[in-house]
Amino acid sequence: MDKRSKIALYIIGAVIVFMMIAEVTKPKALNWRDSYSAADKIPLGCYILFNELETFSEGEVLVSEQSIYEYLKKVDTLNSKSLVFINDYINLDGQESNALMNFVEDGNTVFISGNFFYGNVLDSLNISIQRQYSNLYKKESENKFTSPSLQKNNRVFKDVIENSHFVSVDTLNTTILGTTTTKTESDNDETNANFIKVDVGDNGGQFILHTNPFAFTNYHLMNDKEDYAATVLSYLPKQQIIWDNNYKTGRKVITSPLRYILKNTALKWAFYISMFGLILFVIFRGKRVQRIIPVIKKLENSTVDFTRTIGELYYQYGDFTNIINKKIEYFLEFVRTNYYLDTNQLNTTFIEKLAAKSSNTKETTKALVDYLVFLKSKNNHTEQELIELNKKIEHFTKYKL
């Protein structure tokens, strides 16, 4: 690599490193997502409020992480409690609304702060809410208390606010605790109720409803601006508080594929049993099954190939005598091995025994043995003699060699 290429690579590498450092060290963008979760420290989370909630609670603050219908079936209702909902909107189905209404009729308190409420609860309380959609940039609003002694804790919300208010209430059972004042399109002041208390049943139960959940977020509680939110919560009776952490826009939801299985009791146990069975199968299967034994091929008998190669070598050089001698020796070894005969003397006795054991005629055997004796008596041999010897041996042994 030449010098110019190296310099170009160094420059590219330096730029990449600089970009990585800039990406790591740059300030994180502020997250303005509506959350209201107790764990979120972002501007619209409720981390500060949750950690200060023990001031208003009689004992430890309880936390509900499931639907209110399921939670209220398990909670101890011998002592009165206050259930706190804070979110951009609260949506309760029929079962949840009935459970909440029964909870209040037993003498408990429910506090709800949201821009809008859905469900049968509002119908039961004869309440309706209107949200302000009149302009893109929400106008500032002054939130005031109706009690003269609490006027010093009124608060003007100039930013990060959405205005909602009650447009109708049940005047027989409802007490207006606070109002919100905003400017109309014609720049006139408009005041509506945004903080009310509704008495329910004969046991002292009550709904405390509020339409400005932003007042309880981290953004509006910092820098010594907590007086308004603290005054609103002071209307809660001094009793144990249940904090809802389920009906939240910023609720932490497990997105694992196993979530549905683990939430269902039957499926959860089926999953656990399957996993346990699979582990047992692997353990015992691993003990029973040995490592695969490799297949070892038999050693090939290369004697014939070797003999053929040597024979071709002798034949190529015309050494017929050597080939004939080797064939004679090989034939005699064959006789000794298969017929157990002594081959030192190739006489008449040998011929008779060989003919009997080899199932050949005496004439054929005598012709072969005589030819062997003839060839052994010569010092030089021809190709024709080699061919003749090979024919006689093959005929005698019937291709047993």
N, C-alpha and C positions, 0 to 999 in steps of 0.2 A: 504493500500500500504506500502510495507516494505521500509527500509532506502535505500537500493541499487537501487530500482526502482525509488525512488524520485531523487536520485543523477543522474541517467541516463537521466531522463526527463529534469532536470535542464541543463545538458550538451547539450542535443539536442536543447533545447530552446535557449541557449546561442549561439550555432553554427548558428541557423537560424537567430537570431538577427544580428550576425556579418556579415552573408552573405547579409542580407538586407541593412545594413549600407554600406558595400563595393560596392553593386550594385548602391546605390543612389549616393555615393560620387565619384565613379570612373569617370575619365574624358571622355566626349563624343567623339566618333570617329569622325574625321574630314570628312566632306562630300565633296567629290571631284566630285560630279555630275555636268555635264554641265547644267547651268541654264540660265545665261544672263538676269535673271529677275531683275527688279528694286527693288523688295522687299527682295531679297535674299542677306544675308551677308556672305554666304559661299564663299570659294575662287573663284569659277567660276560664281559668281553672279555679278550683275552690280549696287549694292546699292551705292557705292561711286560715280561712273560715273553719275548716274541719279541725285544725289543730288548736283553735281557740274555742271550740264548741263546748268543751268541758265546763267552761265558765257558766253556761246556761243549763247544764245537765246535772241531775241528781245522781251522781255515780258515773260509772264508765259509759262512754258513748257506744251504743251498739251499731253495727253496720249490717245492712241488708244487701246481699249480692245477688238476690234472685227476685222473681216476681213477688209482689206484695201478697198475692193470694197464697203462695207457698210459704212465705216467711211468717205470716201471721198465724198459720196453723201450728207453728212450733214455738212462737214467742210466749213468754210468761205474761199473762194479762191480769194477774192478781193485783199488781200495783199499776197505777195509771202511768202511761207513757206518752211522749210526744214524738210523732213521726214526721220527719222533715224531708220534703221533696223540693229540690232546686234544679231547674233545667230550663232550656229555651222553651220546650213544650212538654206537657205531661199528657200521655195518652193511656187511658185505662179501659180495658174491655169490661164486659158484663160481670164476670166472676171477680175481677179485681175491684170493680166499683162496689159490688155487694160486700166484699170482705172489708173494704175501707169504711163503708157506712156502718157495718156491724161493729167495727173497732171503735168508731167514734161514739156510737150509741151506748157502748159499755163504759163511757166516761173518759175516753182518751182524747188526745188532741192531734189533729193533722194540720201541719203547716205546708202550704204549697206556694212556691214562687215561680212563676213562669209567664212567658209572653202570651201563651195560649194553653187552654186546658181542653182535653177531649174526653168523652166518656159519659156514662150515666150519672156521675156524681153531680155535674153542673145542672142537669135536668132535675135531679132530686132536690137541689138547693135553690132552684128557680133563679139561676144566675146566667148571664151571658157576657162575653168579653169581646171587645173590638180592638183590633191591632191597627196601628197607624201606618198607612201606606201612601200618605199624601205626597211625600217628597223622597228623592233619592238619598239625600244626606239628611239623616234624622236630626230634627231640631232639638235643641236643649230643652230640658224639662226640669221644673222645680218640684221636688217631692216633699210634701209637707205632712205633718201630723195634725190631726184635729184637736188633740189635747193642748190647751194653752201652755201647760208646763213643759211641753216637749218642743216648743218652737225653735229653741236654740239648736236643736239637732236636725232641723230641716236641711235639705241638701239640693243643690243645683247640679244636675248632671249635664255637662256641656258636650261630652263626646263619648264614644263607645256606648251607645244607648239606643234601644228601640222602645218606643212608647206604646203601651197597651193600657187599657182601662176598662172598668166595668160599665156596661151601658144599661143594665137592669139588675136589680137585686130584690130579694124578698124582704121588704121593710119590716115585717113583723118579727123576724128572727135575726136580722142582720144589723150589725153595728159598723159604721164607717170609721175606720181608724186613721186613714190617711188619704191624701189626694195628690194628683199630679196636674201641673199647670203647664200648658204648651201654647205656642203661638199658632193661630189659624193662618190660612192663606191670606187673609186681609190684615194680618199682623195684630189681631186681637187676642187677648188672653182667654184660654178655654180651660176650665177646671173640671176634672172628673175624678171619681173615686178610683183608687188603685190599691187600697189596703183595707180589707174588711174582715170582720169576724162573724161567723154564722153559728148560732147555738143549735145543737141537735140532741134530741132525746131528753130524758128526765134525770140523767146521771152526771150532768155537767160536761158532756162531750162537746167539742167545738171544732169547726174548720176555721183556720186563719189563712186567708188567701191574699196573695200579693202578686202584682203584675210586673215587677221590675227585677228579674233575677240577676241582671248585671250588677246590681248594688252589692252582691255577695261575692263577686269575683275578685281575684287577686289584684287586678288593675285598680279597682275602686276602693280597696281596703288599705293600700299602701300610703305612706306619707301622712300618717295620722288622720285618715279620712274614714275611719271606721265607725264614727258616731251614729250615722244614719242606720247602717246595718245592725249595729248593736242594739239600737232602740227598737227596731222592728222585732228582733229576736227576744227582747225583754218582755214582749207580750205572751211568750210561751210560759205556761205554768212551770214552777220549779219541780220538775220530775225528770225521770230518765229519758234521754233522747235516743231515738233510732234514726240514724243517718241512712238515707237511701242512696246506694251507690250503683243501682241497677238501671234505673230510668234516666240515663245520662247520654247526652250526645257523644261525649268522649269516653264512654265505657270501654274498658279493655276487653276485647272479645278474642278468645282463642280461635285462631283460624286453622288449627291442625285438622287434617282429614279424620283423625280419630275422635274429634270433638263429639260428633253425633253418637258414636258408639259408646263413648265413656259417659255420656249424659243419660243414656238409657240403661237401667239396671240390668235387664235381661241380656242385652247385647254386651254390656261391660263384662258380666261374668262369663258369657260365652267366649269372649275375646281372651280373658285371663286363662280359662281352661284350655283353649286352643294353644296359647303360648306355652303353658306348662306342659301339655302333651307333646308339643313339638320339641321342647328341650329334652324331655325324657327320651323321645325317639332318637334324637341325635346322640345322646349319651350312650344308650344301649346299642344302637345300631353301630356306633363307632367301635364299641368293644367286640361285637360279634363279627364284623367284617374286617378281614385282614387286608394287608396291602396286596395289590394285584401281583401275582407271581408271573414273571415274564416267561414267555414260551421260548425254550432253547431248542433250536433246530438240531437234528442229529448230524453228527459229523459225516460228511460225504466220503464215501470210499473212492479215493482218487487213484487206487492201485492200478485199475484197468486203464485209466487215462494216462497214467505215468508209463505203464508198459507199452501202450499204443504209441506214445510219443517216442520212447526209446527205440521201439521197433521201426518206426518210420525213419528215425535217424540212421539206424543201421542200413535199412533198405535204400535210403537215399545215397549212401556212400558205397552200395554194392557189396556190403560185407555179409554175404549170404551164409557163410560158414558160421559166423557168430550167432546169427539169427537161428539157424538150424540147431545149433548146440543148446541155445536158450530154450527153444521149443521142446527139445527132447528132455531137458532137465525139468521143465515145467510139467510135461506129461508124466514123467516118472514120479514127480512129487505128488501129482494128482492121484496116481495109482496107490502110492504109499498112504496117502491121507484117507482116501475113500474106500480102498479095498484091503488095506492093511497087509500088503504083500512086500516081500523083500525084493528090491530091484537090482541087487548087486550082480545076480546071475540071470541073464535073460535066456534061459534054456527051455526045454520042453515042459518041464514041471511048472515053470512060471507061466508058460503059455496056457496050459490046461487050467490052472487056478484062475488066471485073469479072465479067460473066456467064460468060466462058470460064474464068477462074481459079477462080471459086467453084462451078462445076458447077451453076449455076442457069440457068433459061431466060432468054432475052433479055427476054421480057415481064415476068417477075417482077422482074428487075433494074431494068428501065425504070420499073416501077410504084413501086418503092422509092425510086429516085433522084429521080423526079419529085415524090414526096411530100416528100422531104427539101428539095428546092428550094422547094416550096410553103411548107413550114413556116418555112424561113429567111427567106422574104420577108415574113412577118407579124411584127407586134410583140407581139401578144397571142394567147394560145392557150387552148384549152379542155381540160377533162379528157378529153373524148372524143377529141380529136386526139392527146393523149398515149397513150391506150390503143391507138388505131389504129397509131401509130408503133411502139409496143412490139411489137404483133402482127406487123407487117411485118418488123421487124428479126429477131425470133425465127424467123420462117418462113424468112428469107433465110439466116441463119447456121446454121440447124438446131442451135441451142443451143451454138454454138461460143464465144459470149461468156462 
